[in-house]
Amino acid sequence: MIVRDALRSLRDDFTRSFFYWLTLLLTSIFIFLFFNMMMSDPDGASFLMEGTDPLATLISVSVIVICMTAILFANDFFVKRKAKELAVRLICGATALQLAMYLLIQTVILLIIAIPVGLILANLMIPLLNYLLANVMGSSLVIAISSQANVLVGVILGFVVFFVVMLNLSFALRNAATMMFSKDIMTAAGSGLFYLGNVPGILKKIFCVILWLAPVALFYTTEGGMIIYALLSLVGLSMCFDSVFGPWLTDRTQKDPSDLRRCVRDGFIRHDFRLLKMNMILLLGCACLLSTSLISKTTKPIELLMYTMSFIVMNILLSLAIVFKYSTDISNRTQYYRTLDQIGSTAEDLKSISHGEVIRFYGTLIIIGLLYLLNIMAVGMIHGDLSGSFAAVFVIGFVLPPALCIALSMHSYAKALKPIKDPR
């Protein structure tokens, strides 16, 4: 009975289940390929071996942490949408253990499908990667399946399974019906990274903008220090979200409150920046880390391929993480749009507000990302460490995932607003 209901729930919520499964699939493929590629290079890219390249170790740890973070957001997106469904079952007499089993069955089904399929696809991709190494990059190195790499892959994927199962078990057991029905599933972030409350407003804004943009100009002084400058700039960017962008949007709404569409749209964008600031910083930081690692040393073909693959997959996973958190918040905005509908806003007004918000939010993310990436690529090309074709691959690999997320977020908005536009 529980298994049948769990399968029906997966089918009825296919879109959300698919994207959760996709995150697990991409993670499985990436982890397998990443570690087998590292173990195939005996001269510096090997992990946890004698003569290990510290940069390779840093990249390895970073991608593992990022994969876990992406899975955390995907899992959070999946189970919190099940909250009301679990609450109804609890009210109808289900025990906490039955709720846990109901949720875990769905999770385990997705894991059982995603991980084996991911490993099979990863094995099928190895000949393609070897072809790229031999015919595109002119390398004689061959990516081979390593027993030591597979041990690491098994340990990491085993931890993924344990991590997901424990998260969902704790979610099902700790939530009472009243909490599951709560609309306050997710709230915006709090205060900024540093407190500048006693600094005059204009000086605070100037300081934040300088801290954000000045380190980018320092990229051109040294290749080895770019990652440090990028991290410092991201600190300034985080402060700009709180002290520059947010107040600017507030001023816009106060100067011309008669333009209802723009006021509501800017208010939602301000909320989006607060809610998703750390997700945006994580995406930008990952892009800076992998792109600067590519050009801050003499890069061999295997490393070039490994960093390029890592860059593209990490951007996809972290962009999906933004979509997951964004979509969860969008589903709770129905009350605000219903209020707009009641005071006379048309369906065209609601569509204009939601589409304008989504395009401007992701557009801001893409523009800021290109600010970092184009300067990093320019430094690499100036010093002859990066070709124009690979720079184009990195730019496209960064822009495309957030651009696709625009369509996904608009789809989430359309589903959330459908009861208002079509009350029947």
C-alpha positions as CSV (number, residue, x, y, z in Angstrom):
1,M,0.0,0.0,0.0
2,I,2.7,2.5,1.0
3,V,4.9,1.5,-2.0
4,R,1.9,2.0,-4.4
5,D,1.1,5.4,-2.9
6,A,4.7,6.4,-3.1
7,L,5.0,5.5,-6.8
8,R,1.7,7.4,-7.5
9,S,3.1,10.5,-5.7
10,L,6.3,10.4,-7.9
11,R,4.1,10.1,-11.0
12,D,1.8,13.0,-10.0
13,D,4.7,15.2,-9.1
14,F,6.8,14.1,-12.1
15,T,8.5,17.5,-12.9
16,R,9.8,18.0,-9.3
17,S,10.9,14.3,-9.1
18,F,12.6,14.5,-12.5
19,F,14.8,17.5,-11.5
20,Y,15.7,15.9,-8.2
21,W,16.6,12.7,-10.1
22,L,18.6,14.8,-12.7
23,T,20.7,16.3,-9.9
24,L,21.5,12.9,-8.5
25,L,22.3,11.6,-12.0
26,L,24.6,14.5,-12.9
27,T,26.4,14.2,-9.6
28,S,27.0,10.5,-10.1
29,I,28.3,11.0,-13.6
30,F,30.6,13.8,-12.6
31,I,32.1,12.2,-9.5
32,F,32.9,9.0,-11.5
33,L,34.5,10.9,-14.4
34,F,36.3,13.4,-12.2
35,F,38.2,10.9,-10.0
36,N,39.0,8.5,-12.8
37,M,40.4,11.4,-14.8
38,M,42.5,12.5,-11.9
39,M,43.9,9.0,-11.2
40,S,44.8,8.7,-14.9
41,D,47.5,11.4,-14.7
42,P,50.5,10.1,-12.7
43,D,52.3,13.4,-12.9
44,G,50.4,15.8,-10.7
45,A,46.7,15.4,-10.9
46,S,46.4,12.3,-8.7
47,F,44.5,12.6,-5.5
48,L,45.8,11.6,-2.0
49,M,48.9,10.1,-3.5
50,E,52.6,10.9,-3.1
51,G,53.4,14.1,-4.9
52,T,49.8,15.3,-5.0
53,D,49.2,18.7,-6.5
54,P,47.8,20.9,-3.8
55,L,45.6,22.6,-6.4
56,A,44.2,19.3,-7.5
57,T,43.4,18.5,-3.9
58,L,41.7,21.9,-3.4
59,I,39.6,21.4,-6.5
60,S,38.7,17.8,-5.5
61,V,37.5,18.9,-2.1
62,S,35.7,21.9,-3.5
63,V,33.7,19.9,-6.1
64,I,32.7,17.3,-3.5
65,V,31.4,20.0,-1.2
66,I,29.6,21.7,-4.1
67,C,28.0,18.4,-5.2
68,M,26.8,17.9,-1.6
69,T,25.4,21.4,-1.5
70,A,23.5,20.9,-4.8
71,I,22.0,17.7,-3.5
72,L,21.0,19.4,-0.3
73,F,19.1,22.1,-2.2
74,A,17.5,19.5,-4.6
75,N,16.5,17.3,-1.7
76,D,15.1,20.3,0.2
77,F,13.1,21.3,-2.9
78,F,11.7,17.8,-3.2
79,V,10.7,17.0,0.3
80,K,9.3,20.4,1.3
81,R,6.8,20.2,-1.5
82,K,5.7,16.9,0.1
83,A,5.0,18.6,3.4
84,K,1.2,19.1,3.0
85,E,0.9,15.7,1.5
86,L,2.5,14.2,4.6
87,A,0.4,16.4,6.8
88,V,-2.8,15.1,5.3
89,R,-1.6,11.5,5.9
90,L,-0.7,12.3,9.5
91,I,-4.1,13.8,10.2
92,C,-5.7,10.7,8.6
93,G,-4.0,8.5,11.2
94,A,-0.6,7.6,9.7
95,T,2.2,7.1,12.2
96,A,5.5,8.9,12.1
97,L,7.2,5.7,11.0
98,Q,4.8,5.3,8.1
99,L,5.4,8.9,7.0
100,A,9.1,8.2,7.1
101,M,8.8,5.0,5.1
102,Y,6.5,6.8,2.5
103,L,9.1,9.5,1.9
104,L,12.1,7.2,2.0
105,I,10.6,4.9,-0.5
106,Q,10.3,7.7,-3.0
107,T,13.8,8.9,-2.3
108,V,15.4,5.4,-2.5
109,I,13.6,4.8,-5.8
110,L,15.1,7.9,-7.3
111,L,18.6,7.0,-5.9
112,I,18.4,3.4,-7.2
113,I,17.5,4.7,-10.7
114,A,19.9,7.7,-10.8
115,I,23.2,6.3,-9.5
116,P,23.4,3.1,-11.6
117,V,22.3,5.0,-14.7
118,G,24.8,7.7,-13.9
119,L,27.7,5.2,-13.6
120,I,26.7,3.5,-16.9
121,L,26.5,6.8,-18.7
122,A,29.9,7.9,-17.2
123,N,31.5,4.7,-18.5
124,L,30.1,5.3,-21.9
125,M,31.5,8.8,-22.0
126,I,35.1,7.7,-21.3
127,P,35.8,6.9,-25.0
128,L,34.4,10.3,-26.0
129,L,36.7,12.0,-23.5
130,N,39.7,9.9,-24.8
131,Y,38.8,11.0,-28.3
132,L,38.9,14.6,-27.3
133,L,42.2,14.2,-25.5
134,A,43.8,12.5,-28.6
135,N,42.3,14.3,-31.5
136,V,41.4,17.8,-30.1
137,M,44.1,18.3,-27.5
138,G,46.8,16.2,-29.0
139,S,47.5,14.2,-25.8
140,S,48.7,10.6,-25.6
141,L,47.3,10.2,-22.2
142,V,44.4,7.8,-22.0
143,I,41.6,8.0,-19.3
144,A,41.4,4.5,-17.7
145,I,39.1,3.2,-15.1
146,S,41.1,3.1,-11.8
147,S,40.3,0.8,-8.9
148,Q,41.5,3.4,-6.5
149,A,39.3,6.0,-8.1
150,N,36.3,3.7,-8.0
151,V,36.9,3.1,-4.2
152,L,36.7,6.9,-3.7
153,V,33.6,7.1,-6.0
154,G,32.0,4.3,-4.0
155,V,32.7,6.0,-0.7
156,I,31.4,9.4,-1.9
157,L,28.3,8.0,-3.4
158,G,27.7,5.9,-0.3
159,F,27.9,9.0,1.7
160,V,25.4,10.7,-0.7
161,V,22.9,7.9,-0.1
162,F,23.4,8.0,3.7
163,F,23.2,11.8,3.6
164,V,19.9,11.9,1.6
165,V,18.3,9.1,3.6
166,M,19.1,10.7,7.0
167,L,17.9,14.1,5.8
168,N,14.5,12.8,4.7
169,L,14.1,10.5,7.7
170,S,14.7,13.5,10.1
171,F,12.3,15.7,8.0
172,A,9.5,13.1,8.2
173,L,10.0,12.4,11.9
174,R,10.4,15.9,13.3
175,N,7.6,17.7,11.5
176,A,4.1,17.9,13.1
177,A,1.1,18.6,11.0
178,T,1.0,22.3,12.1
179,M,4.5,22.8,10.9
180,M,3.9,21.0,7.6
181,F,1.0,23.3,6.8
182,S,3.1,26.4,7.6
183,K,3.6,28.7,4.7
184,D,6.8,30.1,6.1
185,I,8.8,27.2,4.6
186,M,11.7,29.5,3.5
187,T,12.5,33.0,4.4
188,A,14.9,35.5,3.1
189,A,18.4,35.9,4.4
190,G,19.2,38.2,7.3
191,S,21.9,40.8,7.7
192,G,25.0,41.1,5.6
193,L,28.5,39.7,6.0
194,F,29.9,42.7,7.8
195,Y,28.1,45.3,9.9
196,L,28.4,48.8,8.7
197,G,25.5,50.3,10.5
198,N,27.4,53.3,11.9
199,V,28.9,54.3,8.5
200,P,27.2,57.1,6.6
201,G,25.1,55.8,3.8
202,I,27.0,57.2,0.8
203,L,30.4,56.2,2.3
204,K,29.1,52.7,2.9
205,K,27.9,52.4,-0.7
206,I,31.2,53.7,-2.1
207,F,33.2,51.3,0.1
208,C,31.1,48.3,-0.9
209,V,31.4,49.2,-4.7
210,I,35.2,49.7,-4.4
211,L,35.6,46.4,-2.5
212,W,33.6,44.7,-5.2
213,L,35.2,46.2,-8.4
214,A,38.8,47.1,-7.4
215,P,39.9,43.5,-6.9
216,V,38.7,42.7,-10.5
217,A,41.1,45.3,-11.8
218,L,43.9,43.6,-9.9
219,F,43.4,40.4,-12.0
220,Y,45.7,42.0,-14.5
221,T,48.6,42.4,-12.1
222,T,49.2,38.7,-11.4
223,E,47.8,35.4,-12.5
224,G,48.6,33.6,-9.3
225,G,46.6,36.0,-7.1
226,M,43.5,36.1,-9.2
227,I,41.5,33.6,-7.0
228,I,42.4,35.7,-3.9
229,Y,41.3,38.9,-5.6
230,A,38.1,37.1,-6.8
231,L,37.2,36.0,-3.3
232,L,37.8,39.5,-1.9
233,S,35.6,40.9,-4.7
234,L,32.8,38.4,-3.8
235,V,32.9,39.7,-0.3
236,G,32.3,43.2,-1.6
237,L,29.6,41.9,-3.9
238,S,27.8,40.3,-0.9
239,M,27.9,43.6,0.9
240,C,26.6,45.4,-2.3
241,F,23.5,43.3,-2.3
242,D,22.7,44.6,1.2
243,S,23.9,48.1,1.1
244,V,23.7,49.2,-2.6
245,F,21.3,47.0,-4.7
246,G,18.6,46.6,-2.1
247,P,18.4,50.4,-1.1
248,W,18.5,51.3,-4.8
249,L,15.5,49.1,-5.5
250,T,13.7,50.6,-2.5
251,D,14.3,54.1,-3.7
252,R,12.9,53.2,-7.1
253,T,9.6,52.0,-5.6
254,Q,9.3,55.1,-3.4
255,K,10.0,57.7,-6.1
256,D,7.2,56.5,-8.4
257,P,4.7,54.4,-6.5
258,S,2.0,55.0,-9.2
259,D,3.7,52.4,-11.5
260,L,2.3,49.3,-9.8
261,R,4.0,46.8,-12.1
262,R,7.4,48.2,-11.6
263,C,7.0,48.6,-7.8
264,V,5.9,45.1,-7.3
265,R,8.5,43.7,-9.6
266,D,11.3,45.6,-7.9
267,G,10.1,44.6,-4.5
268,F,10.2,40.9,-5.5
269,I,13.7,41.3,-7.1
270,R,14.9,42.9,-3.8
271,H,13.5,39.9,-2.0
272,D,15.1,37.5,-4.5
273,F,18.5,39.1,-3.9
274,R,18.2,38.6,-0.1
275,L,16.9,35.1,-0.4
276,L,19.3,33.8,-3.0
277,K,22.4,36.0,-2.3
278,M,24.5,33.1,-0.9
279,N,23.4,30.8,-3.8
280,M,24.6,33.5,-6.3
281,I,27.9,34.0,-4.4
282,L,28.5,30.2,-4.4
283,L,27.9,29.9,-8.1
284,L,30.1,32.9,-8.9
285,G,32.8,31.7,-6.5
286,C,32.8,28.2,-8.0
287,A,33.1,29.7,-11.5
288,C,36.0,32.0,-10.4
289,L,37.8,29.1,-8.6
290,L,37.7,26.7,-11.6
291,S,38.5,29.3,-14.3
292,T,41.4,30.8,-12.4
293,S,42.7,27.3,-11.6
294,L,42.8,26.6,-15.3
295,I,45.1,29.5,-16.2
296,S,47.1,30.1,-13.0
297,K,49.5,27.2,-13.8
298,T,50.9,25.3,-16.8
299,T,47.9,23.3,-17.7
300,K,48.2,19.8,-19.2
301,P,45.5,18.5,-21.6
302,I,44.0,16.2,-18.9
303,E,43.8,19.1,-16.5
304,L,42.3,21.3,-19.1
305,L,39.6,18.7,-19.9
306,M,39.0,18.1,-16.2
307,Y,38.6,21.7,-15.2
308,T,36.4,22.4,-18.2
309,M,34.1,19.5,-17.4
310,S,34.0,20.5,-13.7
311,F,33.2,24.1,-14.7
312,I,30.3,23.2,-16.8
313,V,28.8,20.5,-14.5
314,M,29.2,22.7,-11.4
315,N,27.4,25.6,-13.1
316,I,24.6,23.3,-14.1
317,L,24.2,21.9,-10.5
318,L,24.5,25.3,-8.8
319,S,22.1,26.9,-11.3
320,L,19.6,24.1,-10.6
321,A,20.1,24.8,-6.8
322,I,19.0,28.4,-7.4
323,V,16.0,27.2,-9.4
324,F,15.0,24.8,-6.6
325,K,15.1,27.5,-3.9
326,Y,13.6,30.1,-6.1
327,S,10.7,27.8,-7.1
328,T,10.0,26.9,-3.5
329,D,9.7,30.6,-2.7
330,I,7.6,31.3,-5.8
331,S,5.0,28.7,-4.7
332,N,4.4,30.7,-1.5
333,R,3.7,34.0,-3.4
334,T,0.1,33.1,-4.5
335,Q,-1.4,35.2,-1.7
336,Y,0.4,38.3,-3.0
337,Y,-0.7,37.8,-6.6
338,R,-4.2,37.1,-5.4
339,T,-4.2,40.4,-3.6
340,L,-3.0,42.1,-6.9
341,D,-5.8,40.3,-8.7
342,Q,-8.4,41.5,-6.2
343,I,-7.4,45.2,-6.5
344,G,-7.8,45.1,-10.3
345,S,-4.6,43.8,-11.8
346,T,-5.1,41.9,-15.0
347,A,-3.7,38.6,-16.1
348,E,-1.3,40.6,-18.4
349,D,-0.1,42.6,-15.3
350,L,0.6,39.5,-13.4
351,K,2.5,38.0,-16.3
352,S,4.5,41.2,-16.9
353,I,5.5,41.3,-13.2
354,S,6.6,37.7,-12.9
355,H,8.4,37.6,-16.3
356,G,10.1,40.9,-15.6
357,E,11.3,39.7,-12.2
358,V,12.7,36.4,-13.5
359,I,14.5,38.0,-16.5
360,R,16.0,40.8,-14.4
361,F,17.1,38.5,-11.6
362,Y,18.9,36.0,-13.8
363,G,20.1,38.7,-16.1
364,T,21.8,40.4,-13.1
365,L,23.4,37.0,-12.2
366,I,24.7,36.5,-15.8
367,I,26.0,40.1,-16.1
368,I,27.9,39.9,-12.8
369,G,29.3,36.4,-13.7
370,L,30.5,37.7,-17.1
371,L,32.2,40.6,-15.3
372,Y,34.4,38.1,-13.5
373,L,34.7,35.5,-16.3
374,L,35.6,37.8,-19.2
375,N,38.3,39.5,-17.2
376,I,39.7,36.1,-16.1
377,M,39.6,34.8,-19.7
378,A,41.3,38.1,-20.9
379,V,44.2,37.6,-18.5
380,G,44.6,34.0,-19.6
381,M,44.6,35.0,-23.3
382,I,47.0,37.9,-22.7
383,H,49.6,35.6,-21.1
384,G,49.0,32.9,-23.7
385,D,47.6,30.3,-21.3
386,L,44.2,30.1,-22.8
387,S,43.0,30.0,-26.4
388,G,40.0,31.9,-27.7
389,S,38.0,28.7,-28.4
390,F,38.3,27.5,-24.8
391,A,37.5,31.0,-23.5
392,A,34.3,30.8,-25.6
393,V,33.5,27.4,-24.1
394,F,33.8,28.7,-20.6
395,V,31.7,31.8,-21.4
396,I,28.9,29.7,-23.0
397,G,29.2,27.1,-20.2
398,F,28.5,29.8,-17.7
399,V,25.8,31.7,-19.5
400,L,23.7,28.7,-20.8
401,P,22.6,27.1,-17.4
402,P,21.2,30.4,-15.9
403,A,19.6,31.2,-19.3
404,L,17.8,27.8,-19.2
405,C,16.8,28.5,-15.6
406,I,14.8,31.5,-16.8
407,A,12.5,29.1,-18.6
408,L,12.3,26.8,-15.6
409,S,11.5,29.6,-13.2
410,M,8.8,31.1,-15.6
411,H,7.3,27.6,-15.7
412,S,7.2,27.5,-11.9
413,Y,5.5,31.0,-11.9
414,A,3.0,29.9,-14.4
415,K,2.0,26.9,-12.3
416,A,1.8,29.1,-9.2
417,L,-0.4,31.7,-10.9
418,K,-2.7,29.4,-12.8
419,P,-5.4,29.2,-10.1
420,I,-5.5,33.0,-10.1
421,K,-5.6,33.5,-13.8
422,D,-8.0,30.6,-14.3
423,P,-10.1,30.3,-11.0
424,R,-12.3,27.6,-12.5
